[in-house]
């Protein structure tokens, strides 16, 4: 009888441990999904930040060109 009782108790304890481990596994899988989404957003953000100086430089260049063109038109009118 004692052996049977010990065996049932061991099985019950193991079952509880397995259930707890399954909960942990589910949480880890959720975290993995969240981490994957965050990595994707981070990549998008990084790409946008990298492009920003190029866009600013392009806008400045365009502004300079427009300024030069406007000044040339003013000079042409004065001649």
Residue frames as a rotation matrix with the C-alpha (Angstrom) as fourth column:
UNK 1
0.561 0.828 0.000 0.00
0.828 -0.561 0.000 0.00
0.000 0.000 -1.000 0.00
UNK 2
0.415 -0.460 -0.785 2.75
0.196 -0.798 0.571 2.45
-0.889 -0.390 -0.241 0.89
UNK 3
-0.650 -0.701 0.295 4.42
0.394 0.021 0.919 1.90
-0.650 0.713 0.263 -2.43
UNK 4
-0.176 0.693 0.699 1.16
0.964 -0.022 0.264 2.52
0.199 0.720 -0.665 -4.29
UNK 5
0.740 0.458 -0.492 0.58
0.598 -0.783 0.169 5.73
-0.308 -0.420 -0.854 -2.28
UNK 6
-0.014 -0.853 -0.522 4.11
0.128 -0.519 0.845 6.95
-0.992 -0.055 0.116 -2.99
UNK 7
-0.689 -0.221 0.690 3.69
0.661 0.199 0.724 6.18
-0.297 0.955 0.009 -6.67
UNK 8
0.286 0.877 0.386 0.38
0.935 -0.344 0.088 8.12
0.209 0.336 -0.918 -6.87
UNK 9
0.695 -0.078 -0.715 1.94
0.333 -0.847 0.415 11.04
-0.637 -0.526 -0.563 -5.01
UNK 10
-0.400 -0.914 -0.067 4.95
0.247 -0.177 0.953 11.05
-0.883 0.364 0.296 -7.33
UNK 11
-0.477 0.314 0.821 2.70
0.877 0.113 0.467 10.94
0.054 0.943 -0.329 -10.39
UNK 12
0.641 0.759 -0.115 0.56
0.768 -0.635 0.085 13.80
-0.008 -0.143 -0.990 -9.01
UNK 13
0.389 -0.587 -0.710 3.67
0.155 -0.718 0.678 15.91
-0.908 -0.374 -0.188 -8.28
UNK 14
-0.655 -0.646 0.391 5.07
0.446 0.086 0.891 15.19
-0.609 0.758 0.232 -11.72
UNK 15
-0.054 0.747 0.662 1.77
0.985 -0.069 0.157 16.12
0.163 0.661 -0.732 -13.30
UNK 16
0.791 0.304 -0.531 1.78
0.463 -0.865 0.195 19.46
-0.400 -0.400 -0.825 -11.46
UNK 17
-0.082 -0.917 -0.391 5.36
0.090 -0.397 0.913 20.14
-0.993 0.040 0.115 -12.53
UNK 18
-0.632 -0.093 0.769 4.51
0.735 0.242 0.633 19.30
-0.246 0.966 -0.085 -16.15
UNK 19
0.435 0.868 0.238 1.51
0.897 -0.442 -0.024 21.66
0.084 0.224 -0.971 -16.02
UNK 20
0.639 -0.270 -0.721 3.69
0.171 -0.863 0.475 24.47
-0.750 -0.427 -0.505 -14.66
UNK 21
-0.481 -0.871 0.100 6.28
0.231 -0.016 0.973 23.84
-0.846 0.491 0.209 -17.33
UNK 22
-0.277 0.472 0.837 3.58
0.961 0.133 0.243 23.94
0.003 0.872 -0.490 -20.03
UNK 23
0.788 0.544 -0.288 2.45
0.569 -0.823 0.004 27.35
-0.235 -0.167 -0.958 -18.73
UNK 24
0.199 -0.818 -0.540 6.04
-0.025 -0.555 0.832 28.58
-0.980 -0.152 -0.131 -18.88
UNK 25
-0.608 -0.400 0.686 6.41
0.602 0.331 0.727 27.26
-0.517 0.855 0.040 -22.43
UNK 26
0.274 0.799 0.535 3.25
0.958 -0.277 -0.077 29.09
0.087 0.533 -0.841 -23.53
UNK 27
0.811 -0.015 -0.585 4.52
0.200 -0.933 0.300 32.35
-0.550 -0.360 -0.753 -22.00
UNK 28
-0.219 -0.972 -0.088 7.89
0.089 -0.110 0.990 31.91
-0.972 0.209 0.110 -23.70
UNK 29
-0.417 0.145 0.897 6.18
0.890 0.265 0.371 31.38
-0.184 0.953 -0.240 -27.05
UNK 30
0.725 0.688 0.042 4.16
0.688 -0.719 -0.093 34.57
-0.034 0.096 -0.995 -26.53
UNK 31
0.520 -0.612 -0.596 7.33
-0.025 -0.708 0.706 36.44
-0.854 -0.352 -0.384 -25.66
UNK 32
-0.473 -0.708 0.525 9.03
0.495 0.279 0.823 35.07
-0.729 0.649 0.218 -28.75
UNK 33
0.101 0.613 0.783 6.20
0.989 -0.150 -0.010 36.44
0.112 0.776 -0.621 -30.90
UNK 34
0.914 0.233 -0.331 6.43
0.313 -0.926 0.212 39.83
-0.257 -0.298 -0.919 -29.22
UNK 35
0.109 -0.962 -0.249 10.20
0.053 -0.245 0.968 39.90
-0.993 -0.119 0.024 -29.63
UNK 36
-0.417 -0.221 0.882 9.87
0.830 0.304 0.468 39.07
-0.371 0.927 0.056 -33.33
UNK 37
0.557 0.698 0.449 7.40
0.804 -0.589 -0.082 41.94
0.207 0.407 -0.890 -33.81
UNK 38
0.818 -0.289 -0.497 9.65
0.068 -0.810 0.582 44.33
-0.571 -0.510 -0.643 -31.92
UNK 39
-0.243 -0.943 0.227 12.66
0.367 0.128 0.922 43.31
-0.898 0.307 0.315 -34.01
UNK 40
-0.134 0.288 0.948 10.65
0.990 0.009 0.138 43.99
0.031 0.958 -0.286 -37.16
UNK 41
0.873 0.485 0.055 9.59
0.478 -0.872 0.108 47.43
0.100 -0.068 -0.993 -35.91
UNK 42
0.466 -0.789 -0.401 13.15
0.088 -0.409 0.908 48.15
-0.880 -0.459 -0.121 -34.86
UNK 43
-0.403 -0.596 0.694 14.38
0.732 0.246 0.635 47.31
-0.549 0.764 0.338 -38.35
UNK 44
0.299 0.605 0.738 11.75
0.898 -0.441 -0.002 49.59
0.324 0.663 -0.675 -39.92
UNK 45
0.947 0.073 -0.313 12.65
0.222 -0.854 0.471 52.42
-0.233 -0.515 -0.825 -37.55
UNK 46
0.101 -0.992 -0.072 16.38
0.283 -0.041 0.958 51.96
-0.954 -0.117 0.277 -38.14
UNK 47
-0.309 -0.161 0.937 15.84
0.940 0.100 0.327 52.11
-0.146 0.982 0.120 -41.90
UNK 48
0.670 0.628 0.397 13.80
0.660 -0.748 0.069 55.31
0.340 0.216 -0.915 -41.53
UNK 49
0.792 -0.432 -0.431 16.47
0.076 -0.632 0.771 56.89
-0.605 -0.644 -0.468 -39.33
UNK 50
-0.220 -0.906 0.361 19.21
0.557 0.187 0.809 55.94
-0.801 0.379 0.464 -41.79
UNK 51
-0.109 0.256 0.961 17.24
0.974 -0.167 0.155 57.48
0.200 0.952 -0.231 -44.68
UNK 52
0.734 0.519 -0.439 16.52
0.632 -0.759 0.158 60.68
-0.251 -0.393 -0.885 -42.75
UNK 53
0.058 -0.749 -0.660 19.96
0.110 -0.652 0.750 62.33
-0.992 -0.117 0.045 -43.19
UNK 54
-0.737 -0.299 0.607 19.84
0.594 0.142 0.791 61.54
-0.323 0.944 0.073 -46.91
UNK 55
0.175 0.893 0.415 16.40
0.956 -0.255 0.144 63.12
0.235 0.372 -0.898 -47.19
UNK 56
0.681 0.013 -0.732 17.52
0.395 -0.848 0.353 66.17
-0.616 -0.530 -0.583 -45.22
UNK 57
-0.394 -0.902 -0.177 20.61
0.197 -0.271 0.942 66.48
-0.898 0.336 0.285 -47.41
UNK 58
-0.569 0.254 0.782 18.50
0.822 0.160 0.546 66.11
0.013 0.954 -0.300 -50.56
UNK 59
0.564 0.825 -0.042 16.05
0.826 -0.561 0.063 68.76
0.028 -0.070 -0.997 -49.35
UNK 60
0.391 -0.506 -0.769 18.90
0.188 -0.774 0.605 71.12
-0.901 -0.381 -0.207 -48.49
UNK 61
-0.673 -0.668 0.318 20.46
0.402 0.031 0.915 70.54
-0.621 0.744 0.247 -51.88
UNK 62
-0.176 0.719 0.672 17.14
0.957 -0.034 0.288 71.19
0.230 0.694 -0.682 -53.61
UNK 63
0.733 0.430 -0.527 16.63
0.594 -0.783 0.186 74.32
-0.333 -0.449 -0.829 -51.53
UNK 64
-0.079 -0.860 -0.505 20.13
0.155 -0.511 0.846 75.54
-0.985 -0.011 0.174 -52.45
UNK 65
-0.718 -0.149 0.680 19.46
0.663 0.151 0.733 74.86
-0.212 0.977 -0.010 -56.13
UNK 66
0.292 0.906 0.305 16.17
0.931 -0.342 0.125 76.74
0.218 0.248 -0.944 -55.97
UNK 67
0.601 -0.139 -0.787 17.85
0.373 -0.822 0.430 79.62
-0.707 -0.552 -0.442 -54.18
UNK 68
-0.517 -0.854 -0.055 20.60
0.252 -0.214 0.944 79.78
-0.818 0.474 0.326 -56.82
UNK 69
-0.499 0.413 0.762 18.01
0.860 0.127 0.494 79.61
0.107 0.902 -0.418 -59.61
UNK 70
0.613 0.768 -0.184 15.93
0.789 -0.609 0.084 82.40
-0.048 -0.197 -0.979 -58.05
UNK 71
0.292 -0.594 -0.750 19.01
0.181 -0.736 0.653 84.54
-0.939 -0.326 -0.108 -57.61
UNK 72
-0.721 -0.540 0.434 19.97
0.483 0.057 0.874 83.94
-0.497 0.840 0.220 -61.24
UNK 73
-0.020 0.811 0.585 16.50
0.971 -0.125 0.206 84.99
0.240 0.572 -0.784 -62.38
UNK 74
0.743 0.241 -0.624 16.79
0.481 -0.841 0.248 88.16
-0.465 -0.485 -0.740 -60.30
UNK 75
-0.207 -0.915 -0.345 20.22
0.158 -0.379 0.912 88.85
-0.965 0.134 0.224 -61.79
UNK 76
-0.626 0.027 0.780 18.87
0.769 0.188 0.611 88.27
-0.130 0.982 -0.138 -65.32
UNK 77
0.462 0.875 0.141 16.07
0.881 -0.472 0.039 90.74
0.101 0.106 -0.989 -64.67
UNK 78
0.573 -0.310 -0.758 18.53
0.247 -0.817 0.521 93.35
-0.781 -0.486 -0.392 -63.49
UNK 79
-0.558 -0.816 0.150 20.63
0.362 -0.077 0.929 93.05
-0.747 0.572 0.338 -66.63
